[in-house]
Amino acid sequence: KREPKKMRNPQIKHEHIIYDVLAGAAGIPQCHWYGQHDDFDCIVIDLLGPNVNQLKEFTTKLPMEVVIDFGCQMVTMMEHIHNRGLVYRDIKPDNFLFSADYFMPEPDMVETTDEHGMSAIKYRYPTCQEIFKKWQVVSPKLYLVDFGLTTWWRNPETKQPYPETKKDYRNKAGTARYASLHVHRGKPHARRDDIESIGYLLLDMIFGTLPWTGIQARNSRAGWDRMRQIKEDTFMSDICAGLPKGILEFIEYARKIKFLEEPNYELLRQFLKGSIEGAYSDLVVSPFGGHADKKWLKERNRKPSYQDQGVFQMDDLVQAVNDIKPNKRNSYHRRTSKDLGKPEKSRRRKKQVGWNSHKHDNEPWAPAIDWSVPTEKPEEAQWEKLDTWGNKSENWADTVNKPWD
């Protein structure tokens, strides 16, 4: 992995420090080298394979046993990271990888016939069990990468926790889809937020989507606010209807943790393990009666007919990691007293399209030629009798008999 030395928000050096702090833990890759090469900051870690998001998108469905196993591994990773005084802050399936020995198989091509009797080719994607069978493993091990947003929840020298600030942060870090409610409200990251994000990730692996997935907004701030509103207004028991009770207990417990409170990691693992066979295996009933009909599950494969160019996609949005320098020409110009009296150009005003559209509303049509003034009359043609046809001395026509003479 590498990045330019002159990057606005460099992360490679910070990641190198985090890898050294977390060295030796289960699920943490080993950092082999860090340095500069050809105007780049570079870091070399263990080679890894596909990630959880690729597995989720490739397979038809992730079994509950696989989701529970992945969740327990994630909780154990967060326990080690938190014990070292750090918070991860960027929980998402793309950052959990498998070993480099594993790869995603190609889908099988199946020849079928359509309703008109014509031959057609369809693709059959393998199940999660079939993939693990090819990998020759029952439960693959997860590895965590990308520590660019990881920060300290306690002072690394004094080991004292940083107090909770009353100031609300406008710039939020992490992926909006899996962000906790406290992060949406502008609170600083704590250990509780990593746990709540894991809960949302578990739901995403089970259902393949979330109620707030695919939010569209005019900008990132509006998108974050829209996701916060949906997360606050949605009953978690309604989302988890039909799932084991342990999944619901996991998320509700994470939301109740205080800022400086240490999560009970063993209890979290019990919630997950008990969801298969145990005290938390009972199915959740929706507060609206029975197992609610999740309309948002039916909409996950629905594609919009069109997308406005001004619409901002919130999926997999990462804030505070902008590697592109701001363009001064496109930056917002703050109006001053000098601008008074000048018409403000609206960005949303539609451009008039047509012939000479840039000035035909303000200037009348003034043709270059004034057709109202008569032009000069052309000279009259005069026809004279032609005495000879050709040159008598040199032309062969002189020898031709002319009956009209």
C-alpha positions in Angstrom: 0.0 0.0 0.0 1.3 3.5 -0.8 0.3 7.1 -0.9 1.9 10.3 -2.1 4.0 12.2 0.4 2.2 15.4 -0.2 -1.2 14.0 0.5 -3.6 16.2 2.4 -4.4 13.7 5.1 -1.6 11.1 5.2 -2.5 7.8 6.8 0.4 5.4 6.0 2.6 6.6 8.8 -0.3 6.5 11.3 -1.2 2.9 10.1 2.4 1.8 10.7 2.3 3.0 14.3 -1.1 1.2 14.8 0.3 -2.0 13.4 3.2 -1.9 15.8 0.8 -1.3 18.8 -1.5 -4.2 17.8 1.3 -6.6 16.7 0.8 -10.2 17.7 -3.0 -10.1 18.1 -5.3 -12.6 16.4 -6.6 -11.3 13.1 -4.1 -8.5 12.8 -1.8 -8.7 9.8 1.9 -8.3 10.4 3.6 -5.2 9.1 6.9 -6.1 7.4 8.2 -2.7 6.2 7.5 1.0 6.2 9.4 3.7 4.3 9.6 6.1 1.4 10.1 5.1 -2.3 9.7 7.4 -5.3 7.9 10.2 -3.5 5.5 7.7 -1.9 5.0 6.6 1.6 4.8 2.8 1.5 3.8 0.0 3.9 4.1 -3.7 3.4 1.8 -6.1 5.3 0.8 -9.7 4.9 -0.9 -10.6 1.6 -4.6 -11.3 2.0 -7.4 -12.6 -0.1 -11.1 -11.6 -0.7 -13.2 -9.7 1.8 -16.5 -10.3 3.5 -18.3 -7.9 1.2 -17.2 -9.9 -1.8 -18.4 -13.1 -0.2 -21.7 -11.5 0.7 -22.3 -10.2 -2.8 -21.2 -13.4 -4.5 -23.2 -16.0 -2.6 -26.9 -16.4 -2.6 -27.2 -16.1 1.2 -25.0 -16.2 4.3 -26.1 -18.9 6.8 -26.8 -17.8 10.3 -24.0 -20.0 11.6 -21.5 -18.3 9.4 -22.7 -14.8 10.4 -22.5 -15.7 14.1 -19.0 -17.1 13.7 -17.9 -13.9 11.9 -19.5 -11.8 14.6 -17.7 -13.6 17.4 -14.4 -13.1 15.6 -15.1 -9.4 15.1 -15.9 -8.9 18.8 -12.6 -10.6 19.8 -10.7 -8.3 17.4 -12.3 -5.2 18.9 -11.6 -6.5 22.4 -7.9 -6.6 21.7 -7.9 -3.2 19.9 -9.8 -1.6 22.8 -7.5 -3.1 25.4 -4.6 -1.5 23.6 -6.3 1.9 24.1 -7.6 2.3 20.5 -11.0 2.6 18.8 -11.2 1.3 15.2 -13.9 3.7 13.9 -14.4 2.2 10.4 -16.4 -1.1 10.7 -17.5 -2.3 7.3 -17.3 -5.7 5.4 -14.6 -4.5 3.0 -12.1 -4.2 5.9 -12.5 -7.9 7.0 -10.4 -10.1 4.7 -9.7 -13.8 4.4 -6.4 -15.5 3.9 -4.6 -15.2 0.6 -5.0 -19.0 0.1 -8.7 -18.5 -0.6 -10.3 -17.1 -3.8 -13.8 -16.6 -5.1 -14.7 -19.4 -7.6 -16.3 -18.6 -11.0 -20.1 -19.0 -11.3 -21.3 -22.0 -13.3 -22.9 -21.4 -16.7 -26.2 -23.3 -17.1 -27.9 -23.5 -20.6 -31.6 -23.3 -20.4 -34.6 -22.2 -22.6 -36.7 -19.2 -22.2 -40.5 -18.8 -22.5 -40.2 -18.7 -26.3 -38.2 -21.9 -26.5 -34.9 -20.1 -27.3 -31.7 -21.2 -25.7 -30.4 -18.9 -22.9 -27.4 -18.9 -20.6 -27.9 -18.4 -16.9 -25.3 -18.2 -14.1 -25.5 -20.3 -11.0 -23.6 -18.8 -8.1 -22.4 -21.2 -5.4 -23.6 -21.2 -1.8 -21.5 -20.3 1.1 -21.1 -23.9 2.1 -19.9 -24.8 -1.4 -17.3 -22.1 -1.3 -16.0 -23.1 2.2 -15.9 -26.7 0.9 -13.6 -25.6 -2.0 -11.5 -23.7 0.6 -11.3 -26.9 2.6 -12.3 -25.1 5.8 -15.4 -25.1 8.0 -14.9 -21.6 9.5 -12.5 -19.3 7.7 -10.4 -16.9 9.8 -10.9 -13.1 9.4 -8.2 -10.4 9.3 -8.7 -6.7 9.9 -7.0 -4.1 7.8 -7.1 -0.3 7.1 -6.3 1.5 10.4 -6.2 5.0 8.9 -9.1 6.2 11.1 -8.1 4.4 14.2 -7.5 6.7 17.2 -6.9 6.6 20.9 -9.7 6.5 23.5 -7.1 6.9 26.3 -3.8 8.7 26.7 -1.1 6.2 25.6 1.3 7.6 28.2 -0.8 8.1 31.3 -3.3 5.3 30.4 -6.1 7.7 31.5 -9.2 7.9 29.3 -10.0 11.0 27.4 -13.1 12.7 28.9 -16.3 13.0 26.9 -16.6 16.4 25.3 -19.9 18.3 25.0 -18.9 19.7 21.7 -20.7 18.0 18.7 -18.5 17.2 15.8 -19.8 18.3 12.4 -17.3 16.2 10.4 -18.0 12.6 11.0 -15.5 9.7 10.5 -16.4 6.2 9.3 -18.9 4.7 7.0 -22.3 6.2 7.3 -24.2 2.9 6.7 -22.7 1.2 9.8 -22.2 4.3 11.9 -23.7 4.3 15.4 -26.4 6.7 16.6 -23.9 8.5 18.9 -21.6 9.2 15.9 -24.6 10.5 13.9 -25.4 12.9 16.7 -21.8 14.3 16.6 -20.4 12.6 19.7 -16.7 11.5 19.7 -16.0 7.8 19.0 -15.8 5.4 21.9 -15.6 1.6 22.3 -19.4 1.4 22.3 -19.5 2.7 18.7 -17.4 -0.1 17.3 -19.7 -2.7 18.9 -22.9 -1.0 17.6 -21.4 -0.9 14.1 -20.7 -4.6 14.3 -24.4 -5.2 15.1 -25.4 -3.3 11.9 -22.9 -5.3 9.9 -24.4 -8.5 11.2 -27.8 -7.4 10.0 -26.4 -6.5 6.6 -24.8 -10.0 6.3 -28.1 -11.7 7.2 -30.5 -9.6 5.0 -28.1 -8.5 2.3 -29.1 -4.9 2.9 -30.3 -2.4 5.6 -33.4 -0.1 5.8 -31.2 2.9 5.3 -29.1 1.5 2.4 -29.2 3.5 -0.8 -30.0 6.8 0.8 -29.8 9.7 -1.7 -29.1 13.3 -0.7 -27.7 16.5 -2.2 -24.6 16.3 -0.1 -22.9 14.2 2.5 -24.2 16.2 5.5 -27.8 15.8 4.3 -27.2 12.1 3.8 -25.8 11.6 7.3 -28.8 13.5 8.7 -31.2 11.4 6.7 -29.6 8.1 7.9 -29.7 9.3 11.5 -33.4 10.0 11.2 -34.2 6.6 9.8 -32.1 4.8 12.5 -33.8 6.8 15.2 -37.3 6.3 13.9 -37.0 2.6 13.1 -37.9 0.1 15.8 -34.9 -2.3 16.1 -37.3 -5.1 17.2 -39.2 -4.6 13.9 -36.0 -4.9 11.8 -35.0 -8.0 13.7 -38.4 -9.6 13.5 -38.0 -13.3 12.7 -34.3 -13.4 13.8 -32.9 -15.0 17.0 -33.3 -12.8 20.0 -29.5 -12.7 20.5 -29.1 -10.4 17.5 -31.5 -7.9 19.0 -30.0 -8.1 22.4 -26.5 -7.5 20.9 -27.6 -4.2 19.3 -29.7 -2.9 22.2 -26.9 -3.6 24.6 -24.4 -1.7 22.5 -26.7 1.3 22.3 -27.0 1.4 26.2 -23.2 1.4 26.8 -21.9 4.7 28.3 -19.1 6.7 26.8 -16.3 5.6 29.2 -17.9 2.2 30.0 -16.0 -0.9 28.9 -18.2 -3.3 26.9 -18.8 -6.8 28.2 -17.2 -8.7 25.3 -18.0 -12.1 26.8 -21.6 -11.2 27.1 -21.6 -10.0 23.5 -20.2 -13.4 22.4 -22.9 -15.2 24.5 -25.6 -13.2 22.7 -24.3 -14.4 19.4 -23.5 -18.0 20.3 -26.8 -18.4 22.1 -28.7 -17.3 19.0 -28.0 -20.8 17.4 -29.0 -23.0 20.2 -29.4 -21.5 23.6 -31.1 -18.9 25.7 -31.2 -16.3 22.9 -32.5 -18.6 20.1 -36.1 -17.5 20.4 -37.4 -15.5 17.4 -38.0 -11.8 17.8 -41.7 -10.7 17.3 -42.4 -7.4 15.8 -44.2 -4.8 18.0 -46.7 -4.4 15.2 -47.7 -8.1 15.5 -46.1 -11.2 14.2 -43.1 -11.1 11.9 -43.4 -7.8 10.0 -43.4 -7.8 6.3 -40.1 -6.1 5.5 -40.8 -4.0 2.5 -37.2 -2.7 2.5 -36.0 -6.3 1.7 -38.2 -6.3 -1.4 -36.6 -3.0 -2.5 -33.0 -4.1 -2.3 -32.9 -5.4 -5.9 -34.9 -2.6 -7.3 -32.9 -0.3 -9.5 -33.9 3.4 -9.9 -35.1 4.4 -13.4 -32.8 7.4 -13.4 -30.5 9.2 -11.1 -30.1 12.9 -10.9 -26.5 14.1 -11.4 -26.8 16.2 -8.3 -27.9 13.3 -6.1 -25.2 12.2 -3.6 -24.9 8.4 -2.9 -24.4 7.6 0.8 -23.4 4.0 0.4 -19.9 3.3 1.7 -19.3 6.9 2.4 -16.1 7.6 4.4 -15.8 11.1 5.9 -12.6 12.8 7.0 -10.5 10.8 4.5 -10.5 13.2 1.6 -7.3 12.5 -0.4 -8.1 15.1 -3.1 -7.1 18.7 -2.6 -10.0 21.1 -2.8 -10.5 22.9 -6.1 -10.4 26.6 -5.5 -12.3 27.3 -8.7 -15.2 25.2 -7.5 -15.2 26.4 -3.9 -18.0 28.4 -2.5 -17.6 32.2 -2.9 -18.8 34.1 0.2 -20.6 37.2 -0.7 -19.3 40.5 0.7 -20.3 44.1 0.6 -18.6 44.5 -2.8 -21.1 42.0 -4.2 -24.2 44.0 -3.2 -26.2 45.0 -6.2 -24.8 42.2 -8.3 -27.2 39.5 -9.4 -26.4 36.2 -7.6 -25.9 33.3 -10.0 -28.0 30.3 -9.1 -26.4 26.9 -9.5 -29.8 25.3 -9.8 -31.0 27.5 -12.7 -31.5 25.5 -15.8 -29.5 26.6 -18.8 -31.6 27.7 -21.8 -30.8 25.6 -24.7 -31.4 26.7 -28.3 -30.0 28.9 -31.1 -28.2 31.9 -29.8 -29.6 31.1 -26.4 -26.9 33.0 -24.6 -28.2 36.5 -25.7 -31.4 36.2 -27.6 -33.5 37.1 -24.6 -31.6 40.3 -23.9 -30.7 41.5 -27.4 -33.1 41.8 -30.4 -32.2 40.1 -33.6 -30.2 42.5 -35.7 -29.3 40.9 -39.0 -26.1 42.1 -40.8 -28.1 42.8 -44.1 -30.9 45.2 -44.1 -33.4 43.7 -46.5 -35.7 46.7 -46.4 -33.3 48.8 -48.5 -33.6 48.0 -52.3 -30.5 46.9 -54.0 -29.2 48.4 -57.3 -30.9 47.1 -60.5 -28.7 44.8 -62.6 -27.7 46.1 -66.1 -29.9 45.0 -68.9 -28.4 42.3 -71.3 -28.0 43.3 -74.9 -27.9 40.6 -77.6 -26.2 41.2 -80.9 -26.2 39.2 -84.1 -23.4 36.7 -84.4 -22.0 37.1 -87.9 -19.5 34.3 -87.8 -19.4 30.8 -86.3 -15.9 30.1 -85.3 -12.7 31.2 -87.0 -12.9 31.0 -90.8 -9.2 30.6 -91.3 -8.5 27.9 -88.7 -11.8 26.2 -87.7 -13.0 23.0 -89.4 -16.6 24.3 -89.2 -15.9 26.5 -92.2 -16.1 23.4 -94.5 -19.5 22.3 -93.2 -22.4 22.9 -95.6 -24.8 25.5 -94.1 -28.3 25.2 -95.6 -29.5 28.2 -93.7 -27.1 30.5 -95.6 
